[in-house]
């Protein structure tokens, strides 16, 4: 699996985290690089889940949430073999578009 971390909103949300959380995100990204897509789908710790409460951006079929740290979820989408990260949600509900 390849990771695209170039989205400015993702980078900004990652860099706003405290050092401990940033390091945890880095650890999860390293883990993701070692997985196949099938392994990601089955991994109970990462909890890859389709977000149905938010309409995906134009040109993206679906967006997903995954546990990037114990307390943080990221929003991403798959394009071919690449996982494209959109943002690290400030809290669990924000990843699903809830208030």
C-alpha positions as CSV (number, residue, x, y, z in Angstrom):
1,X,0.0,0.0,0.0
2,X,1.2,3.5,-0.8
3,X,0.3,6.6,1.3
4,X,-0.4,10.1,0.0
5,X,0.3,12.5,2.9
6,X,0.4,15.6,0.7
7,X,-3.1,17.1,1.5
8,X,-2.5,20.4,3.3
9,X,-5.4,19.9,5.7
10,X,-3.9,16.5,6.7
11,X,-0.5,18.0,7.2
12,X,-1.8,20.9,9.3
13,X,-4.0,18.6,11.5
14,X,-1.0,16.3,12.0
15,X,1.4,19.1,12.9
16,X,-1.1,20.6,15.4
17,X,-0.9,17.4,17.5
18,X,1.3,17.3,20.5
19,X,4.6,15.5,20.0
20,X,3.4,12.2,21.6
21,X,0.3,12.0,19.3
22,X,2.4,13.0,16.2
23,X,4.7,10.1,17.0
24,X,1.8,7.8,17.3
25,X,0.5,8.9,13.9
26,X,3.9,8.2,12.5
27,X,3.9,4.7,14.0
28,X,0.5,4.0,12.4
29,X,1.6,5.3,9.0
30,X,4.7,2.9,9.2
31,X,2.3,0.0,10.0
32,X,0.0,0.9,7.1
33,X,3.0,0.9,4.7
34,X,3.5,-2.8,5.6
35,X,-0.1,-3.9,5.1
36,X,-2.0,-5.0,2.0
37,X,-5.4,-3.5,1.5
38,X,-7.0,-6.9,2.5
39,X,-5.0,-6.8,5.8
40,X,-6.2,-3.2,6.4
41,X,-9.8,-4.2,5.9
42,X,-9.5,-7.0,8.4
43,X,-7.5,-5.1,11.0
44,X,-9.7,-4.6,14.1
45,X,-7.4,-2.0,15.6
46,X,-7.4,0.3,12.6
47,X,-11.2,0.0,12.1
48,X,-11.4,1.1,8.4
49,X,-15.0,2.3,8.1
50,X,-16.9,3.9,5.3
51,X,-18.3,7.3,6.2
52,X,-21.9,7.6,4.9
53,X,-22.9,10.7,6.8
54,X,-20.6,13.0,4.7
55,X,-20.8,13.3,0.9
56,X,-17.4,12.6,-0.6
57,X,-15.7,15.3,-2.6
58,X,-16.3,15.4,-6.4
59,X,-14.4,12.6,-8.1
60,X,-14.1,10.4,-5.0
61,X,-16.3,7.4,-4.7
62,X,-16.3,7.1,-0.9
63,X,-14.4,8.4,2.1
64,X,-13.3,6.3,5.1
65,X,-12.4,6.7,8.7
66,X,-9.6,4.8,10.4
67,X,-8.1,4.9,13.8
68,X,-4.7,6.7,13.4
69,X,-4.0,6.7,17.2
70,X,-5.9,5.5,20.2
71,X,-7.7,8.8,20.5
72,X,-7.6,10.1,16.9
73,X,-9.3,9.1,13.6
74,X,-8.1,10.1,10.2
75,X,-10.3,10.5,7.1
76,X,-8.9,9.1,3.8
77,X,-10.0,7.5,0.5
78,X,-8.6,4.8,-1.7
79,X,-7.5,5.6,-5.3
80,X,-6.0,2.4,-6.8
81,X,-3.3,1.2,-4.5
82,X,-2.9,4.6,-2.8
83,X,-4.5,5.7,0.5
84,X,-5.0,9.5,0.3
85,X,-5.3,11.2,3.6
86,X,-7.6,14.1,4.0
87,X,-7.5,15.1,7.6
88,X,-7.0,13.9,11.2
89,X,-10.3,14.6,12.9
90,X,-10.1,16.7,16.1
91,X,-12.4,14.1,17.8
92,X,-14.2,10.8,16.9
93,X,-17.5,12.4,16.0
94,X,-15.9,15.0,13.7
95,X,-14.6,12.2,11.5
96,X,-18.2,11.3,10.8
97,X,-19.5,14.8,10.3
98,X,-21.4,14.9,13.6
99,X,-21.5,17.8,16.0
